[in-house]
Amino acid sequence: MDTLTVYIADDCWSCAETQRILEDVVPQFPNLLLNLVNTAEQPLPENVFAVPTYLLNGKIISLGNPTREALEKRLASIAAK
């Protein structure tokens, strides 16, 4: 199972859009595990230095919010394997 981990913060002005993007895109991929991490509850790992940051299977795929289409395309390419 593939894992999409997304780091957000309470004081992040674009993180509300992050949550809307995830609500729109993630349900299309039932075999994808979503791990939404609020930095107020868990510290950032060393390789994450900004929010929102999207990691797919531990690798950064987007610093900032991708378009819905770009995220769908990336997730579809992994799901096809």
Order of alpha helices (4+ residues) and beta strands (2+ residues): beta-alpha-beta-beta-beta-alpha
